[in-house]
Amino acid sequence: MANKGNKKRRQFSLEEKMKVVEAVDSGKRKGDVAKEFGITPSTLSTFLKDRAKFEEKVREASVGPQRKRMRNALYDDIDKAVFAWFQEIHAKNILVTGSVIRKKALNLANMLGYDNFQASVGWLNRFRDRHGIALKAVCREDSDRLMNGLGIDKVNEWHAGEIIKLIADYSPDDIFNADETGVFFQLLPQHTLAAKGDHCRGGKKAKQRLTALFCCNASGTEKMRPLIVGRSANPHCLRNVHSLPCDYRANQWAWMTQDLFNEWLMQVDARMKQAERRILLLIDNCSAHNMLPRLERIQVGYLPSNCTAVLQPLNLGIIHTTKVLYRSHLLKQILLKLRSSEDHKEVDIRQAIDMIAAAWWSVKQSTVVRCWQKAGIIPMELMDSDTEAAVSEPEVAIEKLWHSVAIATCVPNEINVQDFITADDDLIISQELIDAEVIPGMEVGENTDEAGSEEEEEASLAQQPKITITEAISSVQKLRQFLSTCIGVPDAIFGQLNGIDEYLMRKMTQTLVDSKIADFLETK
């Protein structure tokens, strides 16, 4: 009996508590849930009462999922700042020792005005326990091995174990990959060398760049609507524009941020909930992906650090093909201007958005599937010669365009088409934290969450006149007349024109009906 009274009290980790709460949310009876997890009804009631605290901790990622107590640190603001810095460093796969963390904690404490704070070994141990951090000692020989061989080891280990577990419950239709890329959207062939290798952390070139987020599934049957991040929240070229082929957001540097990525994630999660689907989303661990919201229908899987060049499907040719197609659109515009003897005008954000979206939707299913196979996530199958040819079609087409433009515009011989295609591959796509930014509420030199000024960058762009629906219908009719004089026009092209014509006619009819109703009401 004495032993029974001294029975050790069981403690539950945050992860275990959330599983209990989710079991109740799934519709199970509370009594059955208590028996399943071996807890008393009063303990279950306590978990349910504190669920808001648990969810907040998970959402903020302020504690490790295995942690069993949620007592806050004595210097809570220092703790949060150090953890934000640690997440940024960890995302870059930089090795961190305990002494480095202690030094960084002292620096941040001084910035916060704490003169008596001591980053002792005891503080370090408590910090590690609070956030579920495991630090390993690495000797020089191990460090060299990490730099030279661990990438291959990581890839093999991931293929052999983790990815098999991740995809076990999902079909290729429900396995997605999302990634961002930077785009110099106004880049001309003759300016390629000046742009190549530029990280574009700010300055004048920030006005000439966009960041695009793409997402597609492993079967190649579904490509999600792109998200484009620009610098201007309300550029002149988007005034009176209510429909775009993508989502558009803005901040001062045209970067992806945690807020923008989480907003996009929540929208995807809502769509999956409405469609009664559950998906697996594979992403890298860049700084914008570090602190995710609570998701109901999306399971997120992180790709191993520094291995995305060989494991991320979008990086294995899908984004490259999209850029090939986008640059092809730019070259076509240059050729059209040369043929019509018009002065060359810079591409504006609206034109860039249209061309990026058109390029994305034009990437063929065979290209997408091949890149997922190269990543080793879905089985590699023998590809016939027709499929191989389809994959290389965009490259062949842009070579011809490049040759024509290079001759007509006197592009230097040292610049080739691959330089033009890959000129913006090194662009920074997400914000890199500095010490001032990991401290909540601390002012920094420039706020990267605010969008740039539209007047400064687009004052030279004339506002385009609004096109009426009658003019749009007339343009479709002219296009139909032109195509009728061409030889070998595919039936699908005429079908698409018919669809556009029908949409415009319905729009005009509805406009007329609405105006008659308004006139009738005014006479009453």
N, C-alpha and C positions, 0 to 999 in steps of 0.2 A: 504493500500500500504506500509505503514511504517513497518507493521508486516511482510509483505512478504520479505522486504529487510533484516530484522533481523532474518530470518529463520535459525534455528540451522543447522549447517553443519553436515551431517551424516558421521560417521566413520565406516569403515569396518574392521573386524578382519582378520587375516592372513588366517584363515580357509574359510571365506566368499570369500576372493579374489581368493583363489585357486579354489573354486567351480565355480567362474565366468570364470576363465581361462580354466578349464576343460570342461565347457559347450561349449566354442568356439572350443576347440580341438575335441569335439565329432562331429563337422560338422554343428552345428547350425549357422544360419546367425547372424552376429554381432548385427544387429538391433533388432532381436528377443531376443537375450541374454540380451541386454540393457533393453528392456521392461520387461523381466522376472524378473530381479533383481532390477528394479526400479532405474537405473543409467543412466547418460547421455552418449552419444557416446564418449565424451572427457575423461570421467572417465574410460570407458572401455579401451580406447587406452592406458591410463596411466597404468592400470593393466597389459595389455599385454606387454607393454614396460618394466615393472619391474618384469616380471615373473621369470627371472633368479634369482633375489634377493629373491623372495618368496620361490622358490624351494631350494635355498641354505640354507635358514633359516630352512625350514622343514627338509632337509636332515641332517643338523647339530643338529637339535632339540634344537637350541639355544634360541627359544622363544616359549611361550605357544601358542597353536593354536587360542585362543580367543583374544590374544593381538592385539591391533589396531594400535600401532605405533612401528616402528622398530628402534628407536633411540638407539645407542649403549651406554653401561655404560661408566662412566668417567674412571673407572679403569677396562677396558675390560678384561684384563688377570686375574685379581682377580675374576671377575664375572664368567668367564668360568671355573676357577679352583674350585670355590665353587659349581657351578652347577654340575660339574662332580662328586665331592664328594657327593653331595646331591642325585644324581641318584643312586650311589652305595648303600648308606644307605637306600634309599626308596625301592630299589629292595629287601632288606633283611627284609622289613617290620618293621624297627626300628623306634620308635616314635621319632620325632625331634621337639624341640621347637625353637622359634625365638631366644632365648638367646644362644642356642647351635650353631645355624647357625652363629650368630655374632661372637662368640668366634673362630669358625673354620675359618671365614673370616679373623680375625686378625692374626691368626697363619700363614695362607697361604700368607697374605700380607707381613709379616715379612720375609718369605722364598723368596718372590719375590723382597725384598729390598725396600718396601714402608714403610717409618717411619711415614709419616703424615696421613696415611689412618685411618679413624675412622668408625668403623662398627656401625653407628648410627641406631636408629629406622627408620629414614627416608630412609637410604640406604637399610635396610631390607625390607621395604614396596615396594621400587622401584624394588628390586631384585625379590620379590614375583610376582609383576605385570609383570615384563619382562618374567618370565618363567611360569606363570600361576600356581603358587604354593599356595595351601590353607593350612594354619597351624591351627590346632585346639588345644585348651588347654585341657589337660587330667589330671584329679585329680587322686589320688592314687587308689580310689575305681574303677574308670573307667579303670585304667591301669591293675588292677587285673582281671577285667572282660575281658579285651582284651586278656590277657594271657590264661585265662581258658575257656571262652565261645565264643569269637568272631570267632574262627575257624569254629565252627559249624554254627554260624549265617551267616558267609560269604558263606559257602557251600550252605545252604538253600536259601539264597538270590540270589546266582548266578544261582542255578537250577531253581528258580521261575521266574527270570526276564532276566538277561543279556544273558545267553546262548540261551534262546528261541529266542531272537532278533538276535543273531549272526548267528544261523543255519537256520533261517527262509527261506532264499533265496538259500540254498544249499542242494543238495542231499547227502546222506552218502558217495557216491563215491568222492565227492569234499570237504569233511571235513577231514583235516589232523592234526596230532599231531607230533611235532618234539621234541626230547630231547636227551641229551648227557649222557653218563655214562663212568666211568673209568674202565680200565681192566688191572690187573696184568697178562700180557699175558704169562709169564713164570712160573707162580705159580705152585709149586709141593705140593701134599697133606701134606707132613710132615712139610712144612713151613707155613701152613695156620694160625696158631696162631700168628706168628710173623707179618703177613700181616694184619690181621683183625683189623679194626678200624684205620688203618694208613691213614691219609689224604694225604700223599705224596706231600708236598709242595716243595720238592726239594731233593737234595742230590743224593746218589747212586741209590735209588729206582726210581728216575725219568727215569732212563734208562730201567727199567723193566715194564713201564706202557705205555698204549695207551689211548686215548680218542676216543670214537666212537659216532657218531651222527646217530640216526635212525629216520625214518619218515614213517608213514603209514596212510591210510585213514580209515574211520569209518566202511566201508563195508567189510574191509579185502581183497579187490580185488587188492589193489595196495600198494606195499612196495617199497619205493624209494631206490636207490643205496646208501649204507652207505658211510659216510665220516669218515675216520680214521685219527687221528692226532697223529703223533709220534714225537720223539725227533730228529732223523737224517733226513736231507733232502734227502741225497743220500746214504742210507745204502748199504753195499756190496751185500746183498742178493737181492737187486732190480736192480742191474746193468744188462743191456741187457734185462730188463723186460719192455715190451711195453703195455701189457694188464693186468689189475687187475680187480677183481670182485667188486671193490669199488674205491672211490677217496681217494688219500693219500696226506696229507699235513704235515708240520712239524714246530715246534718251540722249543725253548730251554727246556720247561717244559712239552711238549706234552699236552698242554691245549687248550681248545677252546678259541678263542679271538674274539673281535668284527669284525676284518677284515676278519677272516676266515668264521665266520657265515654269514656276509653280502655277501661275495663272493658266498657262497653256495646258499643263498637266491636269488641272482641275476640270478644264473644259473637256479634255479627252475622257477623263474618268466619268463625267456626267453623260457623255454620249454613249459610253460603254454600258453604263447603268440603264439608260433608256433602251438600248438594244439587247439588254440581258446577256451581255458578253463579259468574259473575263480574259484579260490579255497579259502577256509577259512583255515588258519593255526593257530592252537592253540599252544602257547608256554608259558613257565614260564618266570619270569622276572629276570633271573640271569644276571650278569654284561655283558656277551657277547651278550645279546639280547637287550640292552638298547637303542642303537642308530642305528635305521634301515635305510636302503636306501629307496628311493622312488620306490615303486613297482606298476606295472600296473595291474597285473593279480592275485595278492595275497592280500587278506585282512587278516591282522594279528589280532588275539584276544589273549589278555593276560589272563592267569589263575590267580585267586586271590592269593596273597602272602601267603606263608606258608600253602597252601591247596593242593599242588600238589600230596601229598601222597594219597589223596582220590579223586582228580579230574583229574589227568593226566593219560590217558589210558596207555601210555607206562610205567608208574610207577606202574601200577596195575597188572602187570604180563607179559607184552610183553617183556620188557627188561630182567626180571628174567628168562623167558623161553629161551631167546637167550643165557644167561649166562649158564643155565643148559646144553644146547646143546653144547656150546663152551667147557665147562669143560669136557663134555663127550668125545669130540674129544681128549682133553689132556690125559684123562685116557686111551683111546684106544691106543694112541701112547706109553704110558708107558707099557701097556700090550704087545704090539708088540715087544718092545725092550727087555722085559723080556723073551719072548718066543724065540727070535732070539739070545739071549745072547750078544747083542750089547751093547757097552757103551752108557749110556744115554747122549744125546746131547741136549743142551737148544734149545727151540723153537726160531727161528728167526722171524723177523718182517714179512717177506713174508709168512711164514707158519701161523703165527697168523692172518694175513689179510685174507688168504684163509679160515681158520677155523671160523673166526668171520662172514665172508660173508656167508659161508655155513650154519652156525647156524641161521643167520637172515633169509635167504631164506627158511629154514626148519620150521620156526614158522608157524603153521597152521592158516588158515582163521578163524576157529572156536575159536581159542585162542584170536586172535585179536578182533573179534566181542564181545566176552565175556568181555574183558577188557573195551571196549568202553561202554558196557552196565553197568558195575560196576561203571563207572564214571558218569553215569546218563545222558550221552550226546545223546545216542540213546535209544529207548524203550527197556526195559527188556522183553525178551521172555522166555517162558519155554524151558529149554534145555533137550533133551532126554538123556538117559543113554549113548548112543554111543558118543555124543558130550562131555559129562563129562569125559568119558574114554579117548577120544582123547586129551583133555586138560592135563590130568595127565600122559600121556604116557612118556614124557621126564623124569619126576621125577622118575617113576618106573624103567626106563632103567638105569639112572645114579646110582640109589641105588645098582643095581646088579654090575655095573662096580666098584663102590666105594668099595664094599665088597671084590672083588677080589684083587684090588690094595692095599687096606689097609692091607690085610693079607700078600701079597707078599712083601711089602716094609716096614712092621712093623710101620705103622702109629700109633701114640699114641692113646690110647682109648678115651682121652678127646676131640679129634677132630672128628667131624661127617661131613657127606656129606653137610649139610646145611651151616656149617662154611666154607667149601671149596667153595661152590657156591657164597656165599655172602661176601667173604673176602674183595672185593674191592668196596663194595657198598658205603663206606664213602669217596672215593677219591674225592679230589677237581677237578672239571672239567672245571673251568674257572678262569681267573686271578682275584685276589682280589686287588683293588686299594690301594695304600698307598699315603701319602701326596705328595711325590715327583713325583708320576705318574699322578696326576691330574693337574699338572702345565705343560703346553705345552713347549716342548723343554728342560725341566730339565733332567739332566743325573741321572740315578739310578744305583745302584750297578751292576746289571746284566740285560741285555736286553732280555726280555722274548719273543720278536718277532723273534729273531734269532734262527735258528736251532742249535742243538748240534753237537758236533764233532763226525763224524762217526768212525774215527780211534780208539778213546778211548774206545768205547763201543763194537766194533765189530772186533777188531784186532784178537781175538781168533777164529773167525768164518772163516773157510776156504771157499774161493769162489767156488761155485759149478760149475762144468763144463757145458758148453752149450750143450743142447740136440738137436741132429739133427732131422729133420722131418722124416727121415728113421727110426731112433730109436723110435720115438714116434709111428709111424705106427706099428712097430714090437711089441711094448708094448701093443697096443690095441689088436693085434692078439693073444698075449699070454693070455691076460685077457679073451678074448673070449673062448680060449681053456680051461682055468681053469673053467669058468662058465659052460661049457658044461659037466663037470664032477660032478657038483653040482645038487642036487635034488630040484625041486620046485622054480626055478629062475623065477621071474615075467617077462612077455613079455616086460614090460616097460623098464626093464634094458637092454635087447637086443636092443630095439629100440633106447635107448640113446647111446649105443655103436655104432650102425649103423650111428647115426648122427655125432658122433665124427670121425668115420672112413671116412665118406663122406667129412667132412670139411678138414681133413688132406690130403686126396687125391686131392681135389681141390687146396689146397695150394701147394702141390708138383707139380701138373701139371702146375700151373701158374708160379712156380719158373723155371721149365724146359723151358717153353715158353719164359720167360724173358731172360734166359741165352742164348738161341738160337738166339734171336733177337740181343742181345749184341754181340755175336760172329759174326753174319752176318754183323753188322755195322762196326766191327773192320776190316773185310776183304775188305770192300769197299774202 
